[in-house]
Amino acid sequence: MYTKMLVLRFPKTSVQKPVVCNLARDFDLTFNILNATIFPRKEGVMVLQIFGTKTNFNRGVEYLKNQGIRVQNTEEEITRNSSRCVQCGWCTAVCPTGALSIKRPEMEVVFDNEACSVCKLCVTTCPYRAMELRPAQNGFLPE
């Protein structure tokens, strides 16, 4: 199973189209909508976590681009500075996607970067500043 976080930027002409529904139906992809701001007759932005096979993911991204939607990787990413982390678990209480969890019985904080929606709640919550925000490695997906 392949998963990836994407930012979709919809032009005014595409916000009325059921493109996300078509990702599920036509390309056998599932998704979580992590954030969305879409209004009729205006540009829109949506952050999706998409799940499926790599082939179907690539076909789905190509479909989105053909619909006039700009497809980007997330612009920022969260990292954990393990030398600052004291395993207190405060970050796990605010993580909406489960990217941060406690491994039991070791009581160790585990960070799954693939599941992170970059909501930044852990960055502001961590009293030791172990969770850090940095620019993502790559922006727009290749044409």
Backbone bond lengths (Angstrom), bond angles and torsions (degrees), N, CA, C in turn:
res aa  C-N    CA-C-N  psi(-1)  N-CA   C-N-CA  omega(-1)  CA-C   N-CA-C  phi
1 M - - - 1.461 - - 1.521 108.28 -
2 Y 1.312 115.84 129.18 1.458 123.33 179.08 1.525 108.14 -102.83
3 T 1.330 117.75 139.74 1.458 121.52 176.40 1.514 109.69 -138.00
4 K 1.318 115.67 145.03 1.463 120.63 -178.62 1.517 108.66 -154.20
5 M 1.337 115.22 146.08 1.448 123.23 176.30 1.526 108.23 -96.50
6 L 1.334 117.45 128.33 1.462 121.60 -179.10 1.522 111.20 -130.64
7 V 1.320 115.41 150.70 1.458 122.52 170.86 1.523 106.53 -108.38
8 L 1.329 116.39 123.57 1.458 121.70 178.50 1.521 108.28 -106.99
9 R 1.320 117.15 129.45 1.464 122.81 177.80 1.526 107.88 -114.43
10 F 1.335 114.83 110.53 1.456 122.65 -174.93 1.526 110.69 -91.82
11 P 1.344 118.32 128.78 1.463 119.29 170.68 1.533 109.64 -74.69
12 K 1.321 116.98 164.62 1.467 121.51 -179.39 1.529 111.98 -52.53
13 T 1.317 116.77 -34.58 1.466 120.97 -176.00 1.528 113.55 -73.92
14 S 1.333 118.01 -14.15 1.469 120.50 -175.44 1.521 114.67 -108.79
15 V 1.342 118.23 -7.90 1.463 118.30 -173.95 1.524 113.41 -68.61
16 Q 1.326 118.68 -20.85 1.467 121.02 179.91 1.522 112.68 -88.61
17 K 1.324 118.12 -6.93 1.465 121.77 -177.38 1.528 110.68 -85.49
18 P 1.343 118.06 144.41 1.476 120.95 -179.36 1.531 111.96 -84.21
19 V 1.336 117.43 54.55 1.463 120.48 -172.68 1.527 113.00 -66.76
20 V 1.312 118.43 -36.76 1.464 120.00 -179.05 1.530 109.97 -70.73
21 C 1.309 116.85 -38.11 1.466 121.09 174.85 1.528 110.04 -59.90
22 N 1.329 115.96 -40.71 1.461 120.37 179.51 1.525 112.56 -66.20
23 L 1.334 117.45 -30.01 1.475 119.44 175.64 1.525 110.21 -59.73
24 A 1.322 115.86 -42.43 1.467 119.96 -179.71 1.525 111.23 -70.81
25 R 1.310 116.17 -47.10 1.464 120.76 -173.82 1.529 112.79 -73.66
26 D 1.325 117.31 -48.57 1.463 120.97 -171.61 1.525 114.38 -89.28
27 F 1.335 116.93 -22.20 1.467 119.48 -174.80 1.522 112.75 -121.83
28 D 1.340 117.18 7.57 1.464 122.77 176.81 1.531 111.60 53.06
29 L 1.331 115.88 44.43 1.462 121.72 177.48 1.520 108.73 -110.15
30 T 1.307 116.88 143.43 1.458 121.02 171.84 1.518 107.06 -110.01
31 F 1.320 115.92 161.50 1.459 118.55 -174.40 1.512 111.23 -155.09
32 N 1.311 114.78 157.38 1.456 123.88 168.26 1.517 106.44 -116.20
33 I 1.327 117.21 127.73 1.458 120.64 173.69 1.522 106.03 -86.01
34 L 1.318 116.64 113.04 1.459 121.79 -175.70 1.524 112.33 -92.09
35 N 1.328 116.12 -26.75 1.450 121.07 178.76 1.523 106.73 -163.63
36 A 1.327 117.08 143.32 1.464 119.72 178.52 1.521 110.11 -155.26
37 T 1.313 115.39 136.44 1.450 123.10 171.56 1.526 106.18 -135.25
38 I 1.330 115.55 99.39 1.458 120.77 -176.80 1.529 107.92 -136.83
39 F 1.326 115.42 123.04 1.458 121.64 178.20 1.520 109.11 -122.17
40 P 1.330 118.53 148.03 1.466 120.43 176.97 1.531 111.30 -58.47
41 R 1.313 116.50 139.73 1.464 124.91 176.94 1.530 113.39 61.16
42 K 1.313 118.23 20.40 1.459 122.48 175.36 1.519 108.81 -134.93
43 E 1.323 115.94 162.82 1.463 119.31 176.46 1.513 109.46 -67.22
44 G 1.330 116.06 154.89 1.447 120.43 -179.11 1.515 111.80 -136.17
45 V 1.336 115.43 159.15 1.461 122.39 177.99 1.519 107.88 -133.47
46 M 1.326 115.93 136.11 1.460 121.10 178.57 1.525 108.84 -139.25
47 V 1.328 116.20 136.57 1.461 121.62 174.41 1.519 107.16 -107.80
48 L 1.332 115.91 121.46 1.463 122.60 -178.07 1.514 111.08 -121.02
49 Q 1.301 115.79 143.93 1.458 121.40 165.03 1.522 104.62 -106.07
50 I 1.333 116.39 117.66 1.463 121.61 -173.49 1.523 109.88 -109.07
51 F 1.344 115.65 138.47 1.461 122.83 -179.71 1.526 109.65 -123.47
52 G 1.317 116.67 140.39 1.459 121.29 175.69 1.513 109.95 162.34
53 T 1.313 115.81 -166.84 1.462 118.60 176.53 1.532 108.67 -78.36
54 K 1.312 116.37 156.80 1.468 121.61 179.72 1.533 110.26 -60.76
55 T 1.321 117.45 -40.48 1.468 121.37 179.37 1.524 110.82 -62.42
56 N 1.335 117.20 -48.24 1.463 120.48 179.95 1.523 110.97 -65.92
57 F 1.330 117.16 -36.40 1.462 120.63 176.72 1.530 109.91 -60.24
58 N 1.323 117.54 -48.91 1.465 120.88 -179.44 1.530 111.62 -62.53
59 R 1.322 116.76 -40.16 1.465 120.24 177.48 1.527 110.73 -65.40
60 G 1.335 116.73 -39.54 1.465 121.42 178.58 1.519 112.16 -65.11
61 V 1.334 117.14 -41.71 1.463 120.98 177.68 1.522 110.04 -63.62
62 E 1.308 117.11 -40.61 1.467 120.84 178.32 1.531 110.52 -62.63
63 Y 1.331 116.43 -41.13 1.465 121.43 176.02 1.530 110.48 -59.20
64 L 1.336 117.30 -46.82 1.465 120.77 -179.82 1.525 111.00 -59.22
65 K 1.310 116.37 -44.81 1.469 120.44 179.69 1.526 110.95 -62.73
66 N 1.321 116.86 -38.48 1.465 120.61 177.97 1.523 112.27 -66.52
67 Q 1.320 117.16 -21.05 1.460 122.03 177.01 1.536 111.83 -86.61
68 G 1.326 117.03 2.11 1.459 121.39 179.51 1.514 114.43 86.59
69 I 1.314 116.55 14.22 1.466 121.33 -178.53 1.523 108.99 -93.35
70 R 1.334 115.70 131.22 1.464 119.86 176.00 1.523 107.61 -82.09
71 V 1.312 116.29 127.55 1.459 122.49 -176.66 1.521 108.50 -112.21
72 Q 1.331 116.37 123.60 1.457 122.15 -178.87 1.517 110.54 -128.41
73 N 1.318 115.43 153.34 1.455 119.95 164.04 1.522 106.24 -72.32
74 T 1.314 117.66 162.46 1.458 118.76 176.62 1.527 108.75 -60.67
75 E 1.329 116.99 145.28 1.459 122.59 -174.27 1.522 112.84 -78.02
76 E 1.307 116.23 -21.95 1.457 120.87 -178.99 1.522 108.51 -131.17
77 E 1.308 115.43 162.04 1.457 119.50 174.65 1.522 109.04 -141.47
78 I 1.304 114.76 156.71 1.464 122.25 179.23 1.519 108.23 -100.81
79 T 1.309 116.00 137.29 1.461 121.07 172.99 1.523 108.28 -127.65
80 R 1.302 115.86 158.73 1.464 120.07 177.58 1.517 108.65 -113.62
81 N 1.322 115.68 125.70 1.454 122.66 176.49 1.532 106.65 -86.33
82 S 1.323 116.60 99.99 1.472 120.69 -173.40 1.530 112.47 -66.55
83 S 1.310 118.07 -22.49 1.467 118.75 178.29 1.532 111.61 -74.41
84 R 1.326 117.81 -22.38 1.472 121.14 177.51 1.525 112.20 -92.20
85 C 1.329 117.11 -24.61 1.465 121.36 -174.72 1.528 110.42 -70.71
86 V 1.345 115.66 129.56 1.469 120.78 178.32 1.531 111.17 -108.69
87 Q 1.352 116.42 12.79 1.467 122.44 176.72 1.527 112.57 63.18
88 C 1.338 117.99 33.60 1.464 120.85 -178.77 1.526 112.88 -73.61
89 G 1.343 117.42 -28.08 1.458 121.49 177.15 1.519 115.46 85.44
90 W 1.313 119.41 3.45 1.462 120.76 179.18 1.520 110.72 -56.89
91 C 1.310 117.03 -39.16 1.466 121.92 -177.60 1.526 111.57 -63.32
92 T 1.320 117.51 -32.99 1.467 120.44 -176.92 1.526 111.57 -68.15
93 A 1.317 116.97 -26.23 1.463 121.12 -178.54 1.525 112.31 -71.88
94 V 1.328 118.04 -24.43 1.462 120.72 -176.34 1.527 113.34 -106.64
95 C 1.317 118.55 -5.91 1.470 121.82 -174.95 1.535 110.56 -75.72
96 P 1.349 117.77 112.92 1.468 119.74 -176.15 1.520 114.81 -75.92
97 T 1.330 118.36 -17.30 1.470 120.03 -176.44 1.524 113.37 -103.54
98 G 1.328 117.82 -6.81 1.462 120.39 -176.63 1.518 112.71 79.80
99 A 1.325 117.44 13.87 1.470 120.67 178.18 1.525 110.76 -65.70
100 L 1.313 116.60 -26.79 1.458 121.96 175.06 1.525 108.23 -110.76
101 S 1.305 116.42 127.09 1.463 120.52 -178.57 1.522 109.41 -146.73
102 I 1.315 114.83 168.77 1.467 121.71 177.81 1.514 108.57 -102.79
103 K 1.316 116.14 123.86 1.466 121.37 175.20 1.529 107.40 -84.72
104 R 1.312 115.16 123.71 1.466 120.51 -179.16 1.518 109.65 -109.65
105 P 1.259 121.67 147.34 1.466 129.22 7.35 1.530 113.08 -87.47
106 E 1.322 118.05 2.43 1.462 120.76 -175.84 1.527 113.22 -68.41
107 M 1.342 117.17 -20.12 1.469 123.60 -176.55 1.529 110.69 56.86
108 E 1.317 114.12 46.88 1.454 122.77 -177.11 1.538 108.84 -111.63
109 V 1.341 117.28 134.76 1.455 121.20 177.80 1.531 109.15 -75.54
110 V 1.332 115.80 129.66 1.462 122.59 179.11 1.527 107.40 -115.30
111 F 1.331 116.95 134.23 1.463 122.14 179.30 1.518 109.70 -116.92
112 D 1.340 116.46 117.56 1.458 123.21 177.21 1.523 108.07 -101.32
113 N 1.313 117.10 95.32 1.454 122.85 -175.62 1.526 112.13 -58.73
114 E 1.329 118.27 -32.32 1.469 121.90 -179.47 1.531 111.71 -65.14
115 A 1.322 117.35 -29.89 1.463 121.00 -178.27 1.525 112.51 -89.50
116 C 1.319 118.00 -6.09 1.468 122.70 -175.88 1.522 110.91 -72.70
117 S 1.339 117.03 130.55 1.463 122.62 178.19 1.523 112.12 -96.42
118 V 1.314 117.85 3.49 1.464 124.81 179.61 1.528 110.31 57.04
119 C 1.319 117.00 42.84 1.464 121.52 178.17 1.536 111.23 -76.40
120 K 1.320 117.17 -18.62 1.470 125.48 175.05 1.529 113.72 75.87
121 L 1.326 118.37 5.72 1.464 119.59 179.41 1.526 111.90 -63.01
122 C 1.337 116.48 -37.13 1.468 119.27 -179.48 1.533 111.17 -67.55
123 V 1.331 116.93 -33.17 1.465 120.78 -179.23 1.523 110.12 -63.56
124 T 1.332 116.49 -44.57 1.470 119.63 -178.34 1.526 112.51 -77.96
125 T 1.326 117.22 -22.22 1.463 121.15 -177.47 1.527 113.48 -84.99
126 C 1.307 118.00 -34.56 1.464 121.81 -173.23 1.532 111.52 -63.87
127 P 1.330 117.24 116.41 1.470 119.54 -179.05 1.536 112.86 -71.94
128 Y 1.317 117.30 -15.84 1.470 121.16 -177.50 1.529 112.32 -104.04
129 R 1.325 116.17 2.60 1.471 123.29 -179.43 1.530 112.24 54.87
130 A 1.318 114.95 39.29 1.465 119.80 178.90 1.538 111.13 -81.62
131 M 1.323 117.32 -24.82 1.457 121.26 178.15 1.521 107.60 -91.60
132 E 1.334 115.54 122.98 1.458 120.31 -172.91 1.524 110.78 -123.66
133 L 1.320 115.61 146.17 1.454 123.08 177.88 1.518 108.44 -102.88
134 R 1.328 116.37 134.84 1.462 119.87 177.69 1.523 109.17 -145.78
135 P 1.344 117.19 158.71 1.476 118.77 177.89 1.526 110.02 -62.68
136 A 1.321 115.55 143.22 1.461 120.60 178.00 1.519 109.97 -68.19
137 Q 1.312 116.26 158.23 1.448 121.99 -177.76 1.521 113.37 -66.26
138 N 1.348 117.01 -34.88 1.464 119.86 -178.25 1.517 110.39 -143.80
139 G 1.333 116.56 148.09 1.460 122.15 -175.79 1.502 112.46 -101.26
140 F 1.342 118.18 -101.14 1.458 121.69 -176.57 1.517 110.61 -64.64
141 L 1.308 116.18 142.87 1.453 120.59 175.11 1.525 108.35 -76.15
142 P 1.319 118.24 146.83 1.463 120.63 -177.56 1.531 112.15 -60.25
143 E 1.323 115.20 149.42 1.479 121.01 179.02 1.505 110.66 -71.08
